[in-house]
């Protein structure tokens, strides 16, 4: 074997070498382990694997590598120029692996493992990765940019093998990339620009990062460099509230929010005047203590940081304060009675704008503002209040007195007076007047509408009574013992400085009470006679009187039309007459048996109407087996038939008229166990129809 010379191709044995017969062919050789490219970190050991099939004892394997595929080894021998290289593996298995210890950047390049007889030689690359020691550099990071201008940042990487791939991020968001530039300088480097055509204020404070990635995550880690953008922009002013409503006397802090870079200086101005003298400026705030109504208006907040345009914000301050009446009307206002067009205006200020109304003092009756009256009279005189309200804590009220002056006016409601003859008449004349009347007199209207004064000299009992009040006087004409001749029209006439006023009074004199009673009595008697005459005439025409006369003649002697019904046979004692012991009497036109005289006070005889009922009572005593049996019962019971003993029913029984159903009072007797027990009872024979009582007779007995 001949050692390879640097830069020379390997020398292969001739086909006529000893050991080979002439005309013998070369065996086919192939890769059992084909070499593959490899990346290894600088300083580590790299192994390029290569193995063949079909090698003979005469076969020679060559490794070629950088620079320019120089021969590194022939067979298993390595050129001395490569002290860190060696061939490893099992020759019997055709293994010729190239091992490089402590790899450096000089071993990076292309490698080839070959032998005679290969149809294709495999070429592989060994990449020696040198990690970056420092992150990339951002050029322009300390530059301050102004909003509206373009911005460019450049990321440069000069270390590492291979040179890294650069990318820009905002936090985790990948930014738009521009083609990476590889700079062929003395020191290899790579760069990437971040370009923003027009930077804005919201770019201020943005964190941008340049990341360098060598592409071998198992061998190296990414390196990154970051910077925060510094963008200058003009101030932006925002008012928290456009309008503020504050009550008078409170303390208010006006504030505006300013966004700017660099920080802006803030000042305050009042749009329609000067800021109150007690105001305090505290940075972005303006304090207004103890607000007055003059502090209301518009306020402007100005911010300036040297970058145009300056910032400006405004706020409107509304000061709420209670109403205050500004009108200067007097406490007393005069008006002429009978005049027209009275008007009184009341003005007030306040915020919100107050509502102004008028009302009569002491009432809840309101009038619109201005207070107006189309016709002035004494009724409108009095105290009035102007009330201004706007929903604040208190209202403002101002008083005035409307004084009506002028000629008198008679305000009497009742102008008609009725009085009985002989009584005292009082004609009341209520006079409203300011000033008070100078004279008040009474006149009586005579024939021809002539008024003559009424004086005490005309007849006794005439006098005048006068009483003063705040609004005028009351003059009363008193006439005692009024007669019919005193009736008529009386005139009350009153006069003051402004003129005279009159009013008519009508007095009606009526008859006395005695005369009225007589007239009423005579009227009633005449009406009764008239009604009686009419009734008699109608009765004669209809024949009513003749029928009444006939009925009276037919019923003048009331007799029983027929005898009482006989007693049942079972109630008649043996050998006795059914009619014995009965005495009839007339009771309201009806014949009834007379009850027996009551000589004793035995309670058991109460309610018995006929003597023949004694037998029944005695039988009941026997059935009860009581000891208090009357003495006459022994003889009566012994005379009864057996049937009578079995059925002790009375032939007649009394009926209580107070009971609505006419119930027999025997049913309520406490001495009967079952007075109407029908067991074994034989109904007595009915009374023939000819013996029944006539329907026209009010019978009170029952069978």
HELIX and SHEET records of a PDB file:
HELIX    1   1 UNK A   91  UNK A   93  5                                   3    
HELIX    2   2 UNK A  105  UNK A  107  5                                   3    
HELIX    3   3 UNK A  201  UNK A  203  5                                   3    
HELIX    4   4 UNK A  293  UNK A  295  5                                   3    
HELIX    5   5 UNK A  378  UNK A  380  5                                   3    
HELIX    6   6 UNK A  447  UNK A  449  5                                   3    
HELIX    7   7 UNK A  484  UNK A  486  5                                   3    
HELIX    8   8 UNK A  513  UNK A  542  1                                  30    
HELIX    9   9 UNK A  544  UNK A  554  1                                  11    
HELIX   10  10 UNK A  569  UNK A  571  5                                   3    
HELIX   11  11 UNK A  603  UNK A  605  5                                   3    
HELIX   12  12 UNK A  611  UNK A  613  5                                   3    
HELIX   13  13 UNK A  614  UNK A  624  1                                  11    
HELIX   14  14 UNK A  633  UNK A  639  1                                   7    
HELIX   15  15 UNK A  642  UNK A  646  1                                   5    
HELIX   16  16 UNK A  665  UNK A  668  5                                   4    
HELIX   17  17 UNK A  689  UNK A  691  5                                   3    
SHEET    1   A 2 UNK A  30  UNK A  33  0                                        
SHEET    2   A 2 UNK A  51  UNK A  53 -1                                        
SHEET    1   B 6 UNK A  38  UNK A  41  0                                        
SHEET    2   B 6 UNK A 122  UNK A 129  1                                        
SHEET    3   B 6 UNK A 109  UNK A 115 -1                                        
SHEET    4   B 6 UNK A  61  UNK A  65 -1                                        
SHEET    5   B 6 UNK A  70  UNK A  74 -1                                        
SHEET    6   B 6 UNK A  77  UNK A  78 -1                                        
SHEET    1   C 3 UNK A  46  UNK A  48  0                                        
SHEET    2   C 3 UNK A  97  UNK A 100 -1                                        
SHEET    3   C 3 UNK A  85  UNK A  88 -1                                        
SHEET    1   D 4 UNK A 137  UNK A 139  0                                        
SHEET    2   D 4 UNK A 151  UNK A 157 -1                                        
SHEET    3   D 4 UNK A 189  UNK A 196 -1                                        
SHEET    4   D 4 UNK A 181  UNK A 183 -1                                        
SHEET    1   E 5 UNK A 145  UNK A 146  0                                        
SHEET    2   E 5 UNK A 231  UNK A 239  1                                        
SHEET    3   E 5 UNK A 252  UNK A 261 -1                                        
SHEET    4   E 5 UNK A 285  UNK A 288 -1                                        
SHEET    5   E 5 UNK A 280  UNK A 282 -1                                        
SHEET    1   F 4 UNK A 173  UNK A 174  0                                        
SHEET    2   F 4 UNK A 165  UNK A 170 -1                                        
SHEET    3   F 4 UNK A 207  UNK A 213 -1                                        
SHEET    4   F 4 UNK A 223  UNK A 228 -1                                        
SHEET    1   G 4 UNK A 243  UNK A 247  0                                        
SHEET    2   G 4 UNK A 311  UNK A 325  1                                        
SHEET    3   G 4 UNK A 297  UNK A 304 -1                                        
SHEET    4   G 4 UNK A 265  UNK A 270 -1                                        
SHEET    1   H 3 UNK A 243  UNK A 247  0                                        
SHEET    2   H 3 UNK A 311  UNK A 325  1                                        
SHEET    3   H 3 UNK A 348  UNK A 351 -1                                        
SHEET    1   I 5 UNK A 332  UNK A 336  0                                        
SHEET    2   I 5 UNK A 396  UNK A 410  1                                        
SHEET    3   I 5 UNK A 382  UNK A 389 -1                                        
SHEET    4   I 5 UNK A 355  UNK A 360 -1                                        
SHEET    5   I 5 UNK A 366  UNK A 367 -1                                        
SHEET    1   J 5 UNK A 332  UNK A 336  0                                        
SHEET    2   J 5 UNK A 396  UNK A 410  1                                        
SHEET    3   J 5 UNK A 425  UNK A 434 -1                                        
SHEET    4   J 5 UNK A 472  UNK A 479 -1                                        
SHEET    5   J 5 UNK A 462  UNK A 468 -1                                        
SHEET    1   K 2 UNK A 340  UNK A 344  0                                        
SHEET    2   K 2 UNK A 371  UNK A 375 -1                                        
SHEET    1   L 5 UNK A 416  UNK A 420  0                                        
SHEET    2   L 5 UNK A 499  UNK A 510  1                                        
SHEET    3   L 5 UNK A 488  UNK A 496 -1                                        
SHEET    4   L 5 UNK A 439  UNK A 446 -1                                        
SHEET    5   L 5 UNK A 450  UNK A 453 -1                                        
SHEET    1   M 2 UNK A 584  UNK A 587  0                                        
SHEET    2   M 2 UNK A 590  UNK A 593 -1                                        
END                                                                             
